[in-house]
Amino acid sequence: MEKNIAVLEGDGIGPEIVREGIKVLKAVEKIFNHSFSLYYAPFGATAYFTEGSPFPEKTKAVCDDADAIIKGPVGLAVNDMNTIPQECRPEVGAILPLRKRYDTYVNYRPVRLPKALTSFSPLRKEVIGDGLDILMIRELVGGIYFGDKVEGPATGMDYAKDDCIYTREQVRRVAEVAFQEARVRQLPLTNVHKANVLATSRFWNEVVEDVAKGFTDVPYVSMLVDNAAFQLVKNPAQFNGVMLLENMQGDILTDQAGGILGSLGLMPSACIGPEKGYVEAAHGSAPDIANMNKANPYSMIGSVAFLLDKCLELPEESEVIWNALFAVLEKGFTTIELASQGFNKEKILSTTEFGDMVVDNIKNG
């Protein structure tokens, strides 16, 4: 296979963890005899300072020509971010436009914690049980994040407003993806909403339940988002399977799930549209540890596994990466943020050491 891949390293620890993801991608490329041409382009807060835009036109051109996109986290230290106009901050001027440009309506975030790794979680062993395997699917291009906004005092108004709008098609297509994933896994689907208060959630439920009629083989549960937040801490294993979430609620609960795992560094993600997708680590750019070679590259390497599976339709190659990733952790190695008090220091890996060990596992099968 020959494919062109855009690489947006981002800010902070972005270049470091993306580098490890690329290292793993190249190992797979060699073993499976693929050809991946990489095209680097600026994106994020650093791009704003160097190019005048967090999503420059030349970066858009690189992404347009690519078959898929690898994106690192974006954002700088608070003092630097405060000098960027609101419309040019990377969340507003780069991430949302990237999603809109390629209509990446479905976001995959796996919450995977095998029994051998449950010690990473801050929750008690009896709460985690035999481990977690939850696929969170978040709608990514609708809802309040993309609605019309009134900025309040900045526009001379005495109020601010964010419109939350969903169309039937937006809900239907992401629901169909979620039900299909649940069917493949032969596991239940939990639909999360706030239908006791929000009209958009009642509409969401109406569409989801209509889609459910075509998936009668998939066990289906509907749950209020506040209860889901409570249950994720009280009994997260009940969600083993697929969780379907709208945009803002999904943004919040997926980060909560990272806390259950013990680190957002264990949360890769993929954002997929009808024609193209991008993958990214689900955490921030952590500028406080940038260039220290201590960031956990798991989330970025896992995102590369998603790139192969969801963007390039190479599931076998993807599974090889997942197996190599878990093998590192199951041998007792980790990065510093997951090392508990008294942890064997010889088992704490730097960013590059972690990536090297994943590559070794891939090469040695």
N, C-alpha and C positions, 0 to 999 in steps of 0.2 A: 504494500500500500504506500502511495505517495501523497502526503498532505502538507499544506501550509498552515503554520500555527503562529498567531500573533502572541507576543509575550509582553505583557504590561507589568513591569516589576513593582510599580507603586512606590510607597514611601516607607520610612522606618525600617522594620525588619523585612519588609517585602522582598528586596533584592536577595537577601540571605536565604530565605526559605524557598523562594522561586528557584534559586540556583540549585537547591537540593532536589526540587521537583524535576527540573530539567535533567539533572544527573540520572535520576531514576528512569525518566522517559528515554534517554539515550541508551540505557542498558536494555530496556525492552525493545527499542528500535533495532539494536544489533542482534539480539537473540531471535527475534521473529522476522528479521529481514525486511523491516519497513524503512521508509524514508520520510523523516519529518523535517521540513525546512522551517527554521525559526526566524521570525522577524520581530525585532525589539522596537518598542515605541514608548514615548513618555506618557504618563497617566497619573493623575492625582495632584496633591498639593505641590510636590516638587515640580511637576510639569507647569503648574500655574506660575511659579516663580521663574522658570527658565524659558517658557514658551508663551506666557501670557494667557494660558487657558489650561484648566485641569484635564480637558479632553480635546487636544489640538486637532485641527483638520488633518494633519499628516497622520495622526494616530487613527482617526476614523478611516482614512484610506487604507491603512495597513489592516485594520480589522475587517473592512469590507472585502478585502481580497483574500482573507484567511478562511480556512475551513473550520477553525475553532480558535478559541482565545483562552490563554492562561492569564489570570489577573491576580496580582499581589494586593495586600491590604493597603489602604491609603489613609493619609492624615499625618500631621506633624505635631510637635509639642504645642501646648495651648498658646503660648506667646506668639508663635509663628502663625498658628491658625487664626488668631484674632486680627491679624493684619490682612486677611483675605476677605473680600466682599462676600456677603451672604450668597449671592447668585453664582459665585465662583468657587465656593467651598466644595471639596471633592464629593461630598454626599449629594449635593444639589447639582453641581455643574459637571460631574463625571459619572457617578454610579447610576443615578436615575436615568440620565440620557443614554447610557450604555444599554440599560435594560429596555428602554423604550425603542431605541434604534433597531434592536434585533428581536423585539417582542418576546423576551425571555420570560414567559409567563409561568413557568413551573420551576421551583427551587427545591432541589433534593438535599436534605441534610440527614445523614445517618447518625444515630445515637447507638454506637456499638461498644459494648463492654462485656467481653466473654468472662465466664466464671473465674478464670485464672487471673483476671485483671481487676476484679471488683474492689481490691484494696485501694485503687486510685480514687474511688468515690468517697466524698465526705459523709455519705449516708451509711448507716449501720449495715453489716453484712446481711442480717435477717431482712432488711428492707430491700436491698438489691437482689437477694435471692440467687438464682442461678445465672444472673447476668441480664444484660439489656440488648435488644436488637430492634430498635424503633427506627423506622424511616419516616421522618417528618417531611411532608410535602406542603410547601407554602406557595400560595398564589403571589406573583411577584410584580405585576404591572398594572394592577387596579387598586381600588380602595382609596383610603385617605391620603396616601403618599403621593398619588398622582392627581388628586382633585384640585380644583381651583383654590387659591389661597389669598387671604387678605392679611398683610403683614402688620396691621395695627398702626402704632405710632409712626412707623417708617413711611406709611402712605397717608399720614394725616388723619387716620381713623382712631376712634376710641374703643375699638374692638379688633379682635383677630378672628380668622375663620379658616377652617380646612374642610373642604367638601369631601365626603366619602361616597363614591359612586361605584356600583358594579353593574355590568350588563349580564344578560343571561348567557351570552356566549363566553364571556370571561370566566364565569363560574363553571359552566358545563365542561369546558375543555380541561381545566385543571382537575375537576372531579373525576373525569374519565381516566386521566392519567393515574390518579391515586387509586381508584378502584382496580385498574388493570395491574398496578404494582401489588396490591393486596391479593389479587387472584393468583398471580405468579407465585407469591410467597405462601399461598394457602393460609393466610393469617387475617385477622379482623382489621377493619378500618374504623377509626374513631374520627367523626366529624366534629370539629371544635367551632363554637360560635358564641354570639351574645344575643340570641333571639328574644330574650325576655325584655330587652331594652331597645335594640337597634333595628330599624326597618331594613337596613341592608343585610343584617344577619337573618331576618325572617325570610327575605328574598333568597339569600344564599341557601338556606335550608330547603326551601321549596325546590330549587334547581337540583341540589345534591340528592334529595330524596327521589326526584324524578330519574336521575341518572342511576340511582341504586336499583331501580326496577330492572335494569339490564344486567345486573350483577347479583342475582339472587343466591349465587353460590358463595358470596363474600359476606361473612358476619359483619353486621353494621351497628355501630353505637353512636349516638349523638350526645354531646356533652357541652355544657356552658364553659366558657373560657376560664372563668374564675375557679370553677370546680376542677377543671383540667390542671390549672396551675397548682392547686392544692394536692390533687391526686398524683401529680408528677413527683412530688416530694414524699408523699405518704406511701405510695405503692406504684413506683414507675413501671414495674414489669407488666402491669395490666395493659400497658400500651404497646407491648411487643407486637409488631405488625406495622400498620401505616396510620399516621395521624395527618389529617387534612386540615389546613389552617389558612385563613385569609391573611392578607399582607401584614398589617400592623400586629395582629395577635401572633402571627407566626414569627415575626421579628423578635418579639419578646420571649415567647416560649422556647424557641430554639436556643436562645442564649441561656435560659434557665436550664435547659437540658445539658448544655456545656458545663454548668456548675455541678450537675448531678454526676457527670463523668469525672469531674475533678479539674478540668481545664478546657478552655475553649480551643486550646491547641490540639484537641482530639476531635475537632469538628470540621471536616472538609465539606465542600458543597459544590453543586453544579446548578447552573441557571440555563435552562434550555428553552429555545424558541422553535418555531416551525421550520426555520431554515438553518439556524446557527445557534451555538451556545457558548458560554464561557464558564470556566471553573475558577473557584477562589477559596482561600482559607476563610472560614466564617468569623474569624476574630479580627481585632483591630491591628494597627501598625506598630503598637508598643514602642514608641520612639525612645522610651527610657532605657531599653535594652538593645537598641539598634547598634550594629557593628561590634557586638560583644561575643558573637558566636555562641549564644546560649539559648536562642529561641527554639521552640519545638517545631520541627518541620513536618510532623505527622500530618497536620491538616492540609498542608500544601501537597504533600506526596499523595495523600488520599484523594485530593482533588484531581491530581493527574490520573489516578486510577479511574475516576469518574469521567475525565476527558476521553479516555479510551473507550469506556463503556457507553456513555450517553451521547457523546458528540461524534465519535468515530466508529461506533458499532463494532468494537473489538473486546467482547466480554472476557475471552480467555486471557488476553493480555492484562486486562484490568484485574482479574482474580489473582494473577501472579503477583501483582503489586500488593494487593490486600494481604495475601498470605505472607509476603516478605515483611510487611509492616508489623503485623501481629506477632510474627516470629521474634522480632527484636524485643518487643515488650514482654513476651512470654518467657524469654531467656533472662528476664530480670533487669534489663537495661531501660533507662529512661532519660529524659532531660531534667534539668534542675527543678523546674516548677512542680514536677510530680513526685519529687523525692521527699519522703517523709523524714521526720527526725530519726537519726540513727541509721539512715539508709547507707548502704555500702557505697562510699565515694567512688570506688573503682567502676561502679556500674552506672555512674552519671555521665552521659554523653554530651558533647558539644553539638551544635547544629550540623557541622560537617561530618562529625563522627557518626551521628545517627543516619544521615544520608548514605554514608559509605557502607554502613552495616546493612541497610536495606538493599543496596546494590549487590553486596556480597551474597545476601540470601537469594536474590533473583538469579545471580549467575550460578550458584551452587544448587539451585532447585529445592 
